[in-house]
């Protein structure tokens, strides 16, 4: 049992919750040997698997059950904030970012195609090339959001200094640029379009990326604020959980 005590004293609140539940279940099933000085039952012939059932009948079981429920409730709230709420709000921002980036690249393609047609804009939205490129942009959404979700799950940027965070944004912007450029370039088949792939690629890099970088920067500052706000809630819950352990469990 000494190793459990050592981890308990050094662990965070969620670790303590796991230890609490594991210890109770372990003693109930016989995986963890119950110390002799703990008188779980008056029936000395009772098997370890019957210990938990016998203890449910004791007068202290309702209090113990309430403690377990309270601990689980607080622990689940922390996990819900970390995994569900924060990422959900951040990915909502990612949805807006993708729409912005897609509009920037689409508008640039419109301009290229307008030049190809000698400035004629009538019926531009009905052109097969324009429609196909629009579909190609839409198809990149899954790749884009997959990258973004990985960044959000880490959320390690919330404690960075402003300078460190600026460098982080530059790196992520470069990642987005490379990934989107590669995705679009590999799937843009010149034989199916009137404008050569190299022309589109170079135009996207030259005309789109400066504005994309600005949008990405705004996005990461927003999601950092979301992460910080959620961390404040988590810190408060962990303080309550720690106080719960100290006062009700000891």
C-alpha positions in Angstrom: 0.0 0.0 0.0 3.0 2.3 0.4 3.3 2.9 -3.3 -0.3 4.0 -3.4 0.3 6.5 -0.6 3.4 7.8 -2.4 1.6 8.5 -5.6 -1.4 10.0 -3.7 0.8 12.5 -2.0 2.5 13.6 -5.2 -0.4 13.2 -7.7 -2.8 15.8 -9.2 -6.5 15.7 -8.3 -7.5 13.5 -11.2 -4.7 11.0 -10.3 -6.1 10.9 -6.8 -9.6 10.2 -8.1 -8.2 7.2 -10.1 -6.3 5.9 -7.0 -9.4 6.3 -4.8 -11.7 4.4 -7.2 -9.0 1.8 -8.0 -8.3 1.1 -4.3 -12.0 0.7 -3.4 -12.6 -1.6 -6.4 -9.3 -3.5 -5.7 -10.2 -4.2 -2.1 -13.7 -5.2 -3.1 -12.5 -7.7 -5.6 -9.6 -9.0 -3.6 -7.0 -7.7 -6.0 -5.7 -5.5 -3.3 -5.3 -7.3 0.1 -7.3 -5.6 2.8 -5.1 -4.8 5.9 -6.0 -6.9 8.9 -6.7 -3.9 11.1 -9.6 -3.0 8.8 -12.7 -4.8 10.1 -14.8 -4.9 7.0 -17.1 -7.7 8.3 -17.7 -9.7 11.4 -17.8 -12.9 9.3 -14.2 -14.1 9.3 -15.0 -16.8 6.8 -16.3 -14.3 4.3 -14.4 -14.4 1.0 -12.7 -11.2 -0.4 -15.3 -11.0 -3.1 -18.0 -10.7 -0.5 -16.3 -7.9 1.4 -17.8 -5.2 -0.7 -21.3 -6.6 -0.5 -21.0 -6.9 3.3 -19.7 -3.3 3.6 -22.7 -1.9 1.6 -24.8 -2.9 4.6 -22.8 -1.0 7.1 -23.9 2.4 8.4 -21.0 4.3 6.8 -21.8 3.1 3.3 -24.1 6.0 2.3 -21.4 8.5 3.3 -18.8 6.6 1.4 -21.1 6.4 -1.6 -21.7 10.1 -1.6 -17.9 10.8 -1.4 -17.4 8.6 -4.5 -20.2 10.2 -6.4 -18.8 13.7 -5.6 -15.3 12.8 -6.6 -16.4 11.2 -9.9 -18.7 14.2 -10.6 -15.9 16.7 -10.2 -13.4 14.6 -12.1 -15.8 14.1 -15.0 -16.5 17.9 -15.1 -12.8 18.5 -15.5 -12.4 16.0 -18.2 -15.5 17.4 -20.0 -14.0 20.9 -20.0 -10.6 19.6 -21.2 -11.8 17.3 -23.9 -15.2 18.4 -25.0 -16.0 22.0 -24.3 -12.6 23.6 -25.0 -12.0 21.7 -28.2 -15.6 22.2 -29.4 -15.4 25.9 -29.1 -11.9 26.0 -30.7 -13.1 23.8 -33.6 -16.0 26.2 -34.1 -13.4 28.9 -34.6 -11.6 26.5 -37.0 -14.8 26.2 -39.1 -14.8 30.0 -39.6 -11.0 30.0 -40.4 -11.5 27.3 -43.1 -14.3 29.3 -44.7 -12.1 32.4 -44.7 -9.1 30.6 -46.2 -11.3 28.9 -48.8 -12.9 32.3 -49.8 -9.4 33.9 -50.2 -8.1 31.1 -52.4 -11.4 30.9 -54.4 -11.4 34.7 -55.0 -7.9 34.4 -56.3 -8.9 31.7 -58.7 -11.8 33.8 -59.9 -9.4 36.6 -60.7 -7.1 34.2 -62.6 -10.0 32.8 -64.6 -11.3 36.3 -65.3 -7.9 37.2 -66.8 -8.0 34.0 -68.8 -11.3 35.1 -70.3 -10.0 38.6 -71.1 -11.9 40.3 -68.3 -15.3 38.8 -69.1 -17.2 38.1 -65.8 -20.6 37.1 -67.2 -21.5 33.5 -66.2 -18.2 33.1 -64.4 -19.8 31.1 -61.5 -21.2 28.6 -64.0 -17.9 27.8 -65.6 -16.9 24.1 -65.2 -13.3 25.1 -64.2 -14.6 27.3 -61.4 -17.0 24.7 -60.1 -14.4 22.0 -60.2 -11.9 24.2 -58.3 -14.6 25.0 -55.7 -15.2 21.3 -55.2 -11.5 20.7 -54.8 -11.3 23.4 -52.1 -14.2 21.9 -50.2 -12.5 18.5 -50.3 -9.6 19.9 -48.4 -11.7 20.6 -45.3 -11.2 17.2 -43.7 -7.4 17.5 -44.0 -7.4 21.0 -42.7 -9.6 20.3 -39.7 -7.6 17.1 -38.9 -4.4 19.2 -38.5 -6.3 21.8 -36.5 -7.8 19.3 -34.1 -4.3 17.9 -33.4 -3.1 21.3 -32.5 -6.1 21.9 -30.2 -5.8 18.6 -28.4 -2.2 19.5 -27.4 -3.1 23.1 -26.3 0.5 23.4 -25.1 0.6 27.0 -26.4 -1.4 28.6 -23.6 1.6 29.1 -21.3 3.9 30.5 -24.0 5.2 34.0 -23.8 4.0 36.5 -26.5 7.3 36.0 -28.4 7.1 32.2 -28.1 3.5 32.3 -29.2 4.3 34.5 -32.3 7.0 32.0 -33.3 4.5 29.2 -32.7 1.9 30.9 -35.0 4.6 31.4 -37.7 5.3 27.6 -37.6 1.7 26.6 -37.7 1.0 29.0 -40.6 3.9 27.5 -42.5 2.4 24.0 -41.8 -1.0 25.1 -43.1 0.6 26.7 -46.2 2.6 23.6 -47.0 -0.3 21.2 -46.4 -2.9 23.1 -48.3 -0.5 23.9 -51.2 0.5 20.3 -51.5 -3.1 19.1 -51.3 -4.4 21.4 -54.0 -1.3 21.1 -56.2 -1.4 17.3 -56.2 -5.1 17.2 -57.1 -5.2 20.0 -59.6 -4.9 18.2 -62.9 -3.9 20.6 -65.6 -5.5 18.4 -68.3 -8.9 19.1 -66.7 -8.5 22.9 -66.4 -7.7 25.8 -68.8 -5.2 27.4 -66.4 -1.9 25.5 -65.8 -1.3 24.1 -62.3 2.0 26.0 -61.9 0.2 29.3 -62.6 -2.4 28.6 -59.9 0.2 27.4 -57.4 2.4 30.4 -57.8 -0.5 32.8 -57.7 -1.8 31.2 -54.5 1.6 31.6 -52.8 2.0 35.1 -53.9 -1.5 36.5 -53.5 -3.2 34.4 -50.9 -0.7 33.5 -48.3 -0.2 36.9 -46.7 -3.9 37.2 -46.0 -4.1 33.6 -44.9 -1.3 34.2 -42.4 -3.2 37.1 -40.9 -6.3 34.9 -40.6 -4.4 32.1 -39.0 -2.8 34.5 -36.5 -6.2 35.9 -35.4 -7.5 32.3 -35.1 -4.7 31.1 -32.8 -5.1 34.2 -30.5 -8.8 33.4 -30.2 -8.3 29.7 -29.4 -5.6 30.6 -26.9 -8.1 32.8 -25.0 -10.6 29.9 -25.1 -8.0 27.6 -23.7 -7.0 30.1 -21.0 -10.6 30.6 -19.9 -11.2 26.9 -19.7 -8.0 26.4 -17.7 -9.3 28.8 -15.1 -12.4 26.7 -14.7 -10.3 23.5 -14.5 -8.0 25.1 -11.9 -11.0 26.1 -9.8 -12.5 22.6 -10.0 -9.2 21.0 -9.1 -8.9 23.2 -6.1 -12.4 22.0 -5.0 -11.4 18.4 -5.7 -8.2 18.8 -3.7 -10.2 20.4 -0.8 -12.6 17.5 -1.0 -9.8 15.0 -0.6 -8.3 16.9 2.3 -11.6 17.5 4.2 -13.7 14.4 3.4 -11.1 11.8 2.8 -8.0 13.0 4.7 
